Amino acid sequence: MRLIQFLPVIVAMVAISASSASADDLPELPDVPEAPVAEPKVDAPKPAAPVMPVATSEHKSNSIFDKTSISFSFADDNLLRDPGETRRNSPEAYFGQQGISALDRVEESAYRRSESKLNIYKQFKVGKWRPEGGLKLRFGPDADGKYNLKDDGTFIKLNFEPNPTTAAWLMLYPIDSDKMRLGYHYDISWGGSNIFPKNFRKGLVPGAQLGFKVGVVDGFVGMKTALIRSPSETILETHGGNSNQFVERAYYGALGGLGVEFVQGLRLDLSGGYFEKGTNTKPGVLGKPIVSGGGSAQLSYKTGGKVGNKLDLRLYLENPEAAPLPDDSNYTTDFGFEAALEGTALVQTLADPDRYRSTRNEWSKAAYFSTGVRFQKLRIHLDTIYRELTYIVFNVPGFDPYNAVLEDAALTPELFGSLSVDYFIESLGLTPALTVGVLMPSTFKPTVSGVKVAGPYAEEVSSGLQKVVVRGTNAGDWDILPVGEEEMMVFLAKFNLKLNIGSNFFVIGEVSYGRDPNFAQVVLDERGHAIRKFDDPDNIGFGAIAEFIF
């Protein structure tokens, strides 16, 4: 019955499709060629770089193997430590390394295990209609050398293009719709597949999207579905153990966005969504629905020639359409400038740990400012990120899963900034790049306000509460600081060198340095008691990745 809530979205999607296809627009059958020939397509508009495209997934090649690539890597994530010396083990240098680059923070390294992409793409045109489709896979070997395949955004798309300034499209993601997200910078984007809790979700998250462009206005509406295991109303007659039956149910998400370019170069984008995330598993609120939603807004401006994305391997390997590597064609003009300011606010309903049998709406906020400037072949990028702790763990959902944060807990947000400079040496096909950054990590600390601590060790108990540094969504991304210690600033730097040989082959080398004084390990003191002690904060890594694109 909950599907009825989404009928307006479905009706709107059908209405847009119907309004773009009148009887006069349909081609007559005799005019349809027996063997359609691929023609260059009209590119749908994209937001001002360096923002992430919201509504479309464009392809610039008519080749059947579109951006299919083979990757090879060699790296060592920490030259200063031997295997077994650190909690995050460093196995020394080897081919197919999965090292951690300092500026990637805790995100997956660019030097992941050898992983390649297989994209099979086809499009053709019939009158004003242009169907297209792409089978997009990532594959890599397991320990036995057998290939594992995973979806990378396989899609079916039907475009209606009555003229160069007007278009409508229906995009279908039959396997997984993770790339249909909200927000405009990948680091604070949301609404991907994992907004449906991964631990209780069965399979992937298919989805559909309807979009349009009319002059300087474009937009989209979309829908996602997921199967999630959640407690049912049936109480099992068992003697001990779990008495609640868990069943798989369909849950839904609706999302949409609108963008307008007021004057040339100045653009405003708005997007938002509503997602059902299953039901709560905490005692007292077992079976109560978890609903979430929010919105993102971005104001961007660009002038002159294209600046392009900074040299960022992690973003490129995660989503090459949204964050392509620097393109030599960007250097055709003398000057370019781009800037974007984005803000996002989210909310979800979780169990209230301060009030038993109650739920609470927990808010989360994030912001991103980016700017880039190019003088001929010299480019400079500045990026700053603000993420609240509740935003970092929004997909879990919650810092303590399915619970809101304690009201009297002390939280601090994550603040991150980076400056990147690169220069294209055209005669050699080389692009050296230097990036430096600073990070103040997000933290959580419980308090005892309002609680009377008595006993002979009351002072020690009160002062012994320890801060937790939160870098990501997994417990392995957290560090409990030693008693009485505060978080410290992290310094990060890396040097990249990109070599292009033609348009289909490149090699990128990287040397990175990170100093994170917040890493801590459990050790035994002189009396044999387990205590936490700061680890060596310095990290030097290197790596190289080669990729051939078909």
N, C-alpha and C positions, 0 to 999 in steps of 0.2 A: 504493500500500500504506500510505502514511502516514496515509490517511484512517481506517485502523483505530484509530489512536491516539485519535481523537475519537469513536469509537463510544459510549463511556460518556456523553459529553455529549449526543449525539443521542438515545440511549436515554432519558436523564433528561428531555429535552425532550418526547419522545413520551409518557413515563409521566405527566408532569404534566398534559399535555393530555388524556390518556385518563382520568386519575383525576377530572378536573373535569367529565366529560361522561358520565354514566350514562344508561341508557335511560329512566329516569323523568324525567330533566331535559329530554329533547328534546321540543319542542312538537309537537302533532299537526298534520298538514298542513292540515286544514280550518280551523284557527284562524289561519293565516298570512294577513294582509290582503294584498289585491292591490296596494295603493299604501301602503306603510308610511309612517307619519308620524313625523318625528323627535321624540324626547322628550328632556328634559334627562337627561344621563347622570350616573352617580355618579362623582365625581372620585376617582381613585386617590390614595393619600397621597403627600405629598412630604416630603423631609427638611426640617428646620428651616431657614428662610431665615437668612442669605443663601447657603446651600449650593446646589449645582447638583443637580437631580433626576437620579437614577441609573437608575431602572428604567422610568420611564414617559415618555410624550410626550403631555401632556394638551391638550385643546382645550375652550374654554368657549363656543363659538358653534356654533349649528346652521345658520348661514348657509352657503350653498354657497361663497361667497367668504369664507373664514375668515382674517382678518388679512391680506388682500391689501392692499398699500400702494404708494404712489408717493412717491418721495423726490426732493428738489431741494436742491442745496448751492451755497454760494459761500464761498470761503475763500482765505487766503494763509498759507502755512505758515511764512514768515519775512519779516517786514516790514523787518528790518535788513540784508538782503542782496539784491543784484540777481541776475538770471539769469546763470549761468556762474561765479559767485564762489566757490561751494562745491562740494565733491565730491557731496553730495546736492543736486542743483540745485533752486533755488526759482524757479519761473516767474512769480512775482507773482500777484496775485489774479485769479481767473476763476471762471465758473460751472462746476460739476462738478469742483471742485478735489479733488485727492488729496493733501492736506497731511498733515503729521505733527504730531500733538498731543504736547506735551512729556510728559504723563503716560501716553501710550500706549507710551512707551519706543520700541522699534523695531517694535512691532506695527502692523498695517495701520490707517491713520487712520480716524476716524469719517467724515471728509469724503472718502470714496472717490468715484470717478467715479460720476455719477448712476446709482444702482442701485435697482431696485424689486423687490418681492416679489409673486408670484402664487401664492396658496394656494387650491386648490379642495378643499372638504371635504364629506363626507357621512357620516351615521351613521343607523342605525335599530335598532329593538329587536324581537326575536322571542322571547317568553318570557324566559328568563334569559340569552339570548345578545344581544350588542350588537356587530354588525360596524361598523367605521368605516374610512375611508380618506382620505388626503390627498395630493393632487398638489401638491408644494411646490417652487417654482422661484424663482430669482433671475434677473433679466434687466437688461441695460444695453446702451447703444449702443456700437458700435465707431467708428473714425474716419470711416467712411462713413455712419454713422447706422443701420446694420443692427443688429438686436437679437441679442445672444448670450445663450443660455439655459444655466443650469447648475442642477444638482439642489441642493435645500436641505433634504433629509430626507424625500423622498417615502416614504410608508409605507402598509401594509395592516395592520389590527389587528382581532383577534377577541377580544372580552371575554366572560367568563362570570361573572355576578354573581348568585349564589344568594341573597345577603342583603346589607344595607348594610355589613357589616364583613368580608365575605369576597369575594375576587375572584381571577380568574386571567386571564391574557391571553397571546396569541401576537402578537408584533409582527414584521412582515416589512419589511425595507428592500430593495426590488428593485433600486435603482440604486446607492445609496451609504449606508453606515452610520456616517459620521463622527460623527454626533451620539450614537451609542451608545458612550459613553466610560466610563472608570474614573476615580475621583477625584471630588471634590465641589466644588472651586473651579476655575473654568475656566482660570485662569492656570497651574495645575499639573496639570490633567487629562491623561490619557494613554490610549493604546489606540484613538485615532481612526484614520482611514484612512491617515494618513502614518506610522503605525508600521510599515507595509510600505513600504520605501524607494521614494520617488517616482521617482527617476531610472531605476530598472530595472523599475518597475511598469507594467503595461499596463492602462489603464482605471481604473475606480473599484472600490470595495470593498463589495459587497452583504453583507447579514448578516441574522440572525434572532435573536429573543429570546423567551424564555418567562419570565413573571413571575407572582408570586402575592402575595396579602395575606390573612393570617388574624389578625384582631384587631390586636395591636400589633406583629406581625412581618410583614415583607415581604421579598421577594428576587427574584432573577432569575438565569438562565443564558443565555448567548448564544454565537453562533458567527459568524465572519467568514471570507471567502475572498478571495484576491487572486491574480492572475496576475503572476508576476515572471520577468524574463529572468535566467537564471543559467547558469553554465558547465555543460556536460554532460560525461559521461565519454568522449565521442568526441573523438579527436585528429585534427584536419584535416591532410591531407597538403598543406601549402603550403610554398612556398619563401620564407621570410621572412614577417613580419606575424604576426597572431594565429592560433595553431593550435588554439585551443579553440572549439568550436561552442557558441553560446549558444542556449538554447531556453526557451520559455515553459512554466512549470510552475505548478500550483496549490499555494498555500501556505495554511495555516490558522491561525486564532486562536480561542481559547476564553476566555471571561470569565464572571464571575459575581459576585454580591454579595448581602449579607444585612444587614438592618437591624432593630433592635428598640428600642422606646421603653419603657425600664424603668419609669419613673414619668412622670407628665404633664410634658412639656417636656424631659425628659432622654433623649437618643437616642444609640445607638452604631451606626455603619455600618462594614461591612467589605466590601472588594471586591478582586478579584485576577484575573490573567489570564496566559495563556501564548500567545506568538506566534512563528510561524516567519517569518523575514525574508529568506529566500532563501539564497544561498551567497556565500562570500567571493570577492572578485576580486583579492586581493593575492597576489603571487608567494610560493610556499612553502606557502600554505594555500588555493590556488585550488580552489574547489569544496566546501570544508568548510562545513557548515551554520552559519547564524547563528540562534541561538534566543534568545528573550528572555522575560522574565516579571517579575512583581512583585506588590506588594499595596499597598493604601491603607486607612487607617483614619481615622475621624473621630468625635469626641465633640462633641455639640452640645447646647445648652440654650437654651430660650426661655421667656419668661413674659410675661403681659400681652397687649396687642394686637400686631398685626403691625407690624414695623418696615419691611420691604421693602428692595429693593436701593438702593444709592446711585445717583446720577445719573451713569451711565457709558455714553456713546454707543457706545464700541467694543464692549463686551460685548453691548449691546442689538442692534446690527446684526449681530454674529456669531451670536448665538443668542437671539432674543427670548423664546423659551419659558423659557430658563434664567435670563435676566437682564432681565426687563421693566423699563421705565421706572417711576418712582414713580407709584403709582395713588392717585387721590384717596380711594378707599374705605378706604385704610389708616389714615386719620385719624379713625376713628370712636370710638376709645378714648383715654383720657388718657395712658397709659403703655405702653411695650413695650420689651423687652430681648431680645437674641439674641446668642449667642456660639458660635463653632465653632473647634476645633483639629484640624488634619488633618496627617497624615504619610504619605509615600510612599517606598518603596524599590524600585528596579528593578535588573535585572541583564541583561546580554547578552554573548554570546560573540563576541569580535572577535580579529583577528590580534594576536599579541604582538610588538611592535616590538623588544623586548629579547631575544627568543629566536626565532631564525629557524625556520620550519616548525612553529611552535606557536601555540596560541590561548590566550586568557585571558578569564576572566569579569570584566567591568568593572561595578562597582556605581555606582549613582546615587541620590541622595536629594534630597528636597524637602519643605518644610513650609509651612503657611499658618495664620495665626491671624487671625480676623476677629471683630469685635464691633460691634454697633449698638444704639443706644438712641434712643427717641423720647419726647419730652415734648409731648403734644398735636401741634402741627404743626411742631415743631422736631426734626430728626433729626441724629445724629452717628454717623459710621462710622469705625472704625479698622481698617486692614488691614496685615498684615506678611507678607512672602514671603521664603523661603530656598530658593535653587536652586543646586545644585552645577553646575560647568561641564559635567560629563558628563551631567547631566540636561537641560541646555539643548539639547545636540546629540544627544540620545538617538535621535531619529528619523532622523538623517542616514544611517547610524549612525556615531557617533564624531566627535571633534574633527578628526582626520585620517581621512577616510572609510574605514570598514572596519578601521581600526587602533585598538587601545586606546591610551590615553595613556601616554607614556613614564613608567616608574616613578620616575625622579628629577626629573621636571618639577615645577615649583612652580605649584600651582593655588590660586586663591582663589574662594569662592562669591559668588553675587549675593545682596545683602541689600537689600530694598526695603520702605519703609513709607510709608503715606499716611493723612492725616486729612481727612475730608470733613464739611462742615456744610451743611445746606440747611434752608429754611423755606418752607412752603406758605402763600401769601397767598390765601386762599380767595375773597375778594371780587373779586380781579383775575384769578384763575386762573393766577397766576405762582408759579414756584418758583426763587428764586435759590440758587445752590450755590457754595461755595468749597472747593477741594481743594488741599492742599499735600503735597509728598512729598519724600523723600530716597532716593537710590540709591547704593549702593556696588557697582560693576559687577564681574562675574566676570572673572578674568584667567588667562592661561596664560604661563608663561615657561620655556623650556628651560634646562637647566643643563649644566655640564661636569664634574660630580662623577664621579670614577672614570676620567676621561679626561685624559691628560697633554697639555697644550697647550704646544708648543715653538716656537722660532723667535723672530725679533727683535720680533714684534708679539704675543707670547703674552698679555701683560697687556691689550692693547687688544682682542684677540679675546675674552678671558674677560669683560671688562667691557662688551663691545659687544652682548651678548645683550639683546634688547629684549622687553618685555612686550607681550602682545596683549590688548586689552580685547574681551571677547566679550559681545555683547548679544542675539544671536539665532542662528538656525541657518544663515544665509547668510553667505558671506564678506564681502558688502557691509555686514553688521551688525558687522564687526570693525574695530578700529583698532589699528595698530601704533604704540606710543608712541615718542617720541624716545629716543635712547640715554641710559640712566641715569635715566629718569623713571619715577615710580610712578603708579598710578591715583589719581584724585582723586574726591571725593564730588560727586554730581550733585544739584542742587536743582531742583525742579519745582513749578509752581503753575498753576492755571487757575480761571477764574470762568465759570460757566454760568448762563444764564437760560432757563427753560423756560416757554413760554406754551401753555396748553391752551384751545382754543375748542371746547367740547363734548368728546365722548369719541373723536372720529374725526380730529381735526386738531390738530397741535402744531407749534411752532417752537422750536428750541433754538439759542441763540447762545453762542459761546465765545470767550474771550480767554485765551491761554495764554502762559506764560513758562517758559523752561528755561535752565539754566546748566550745560552739560556741558563741563568743561575737558579732557576726554579725546579730543576730536576732533583729528586730526592730518592734515596733508597733506604731500605730497612737494614740496619747493621746491629751487631751486638756490642754493647759497651764493655768496660773493664769488669763489670759485675755480672756479665752474661745476660743483661736485659736488652730486649729489642727496642731500639730507638730509630728515629728517622734522622738521616744526615744528608746534607747536600752532596750531590755528585759533581764530578768534573763538568764545568759548564761549557767548555769549548768543544767545537765540532768542526772538522775540516773534511769535506767530501769532494769527490770528482766523478765525472761520468761523461760518456759520449753516446749519442744515439744517431743511427743512420736510418734513413727512410727512403724507399723508392715508391713513387706514386705512378700508377698505371694511367 
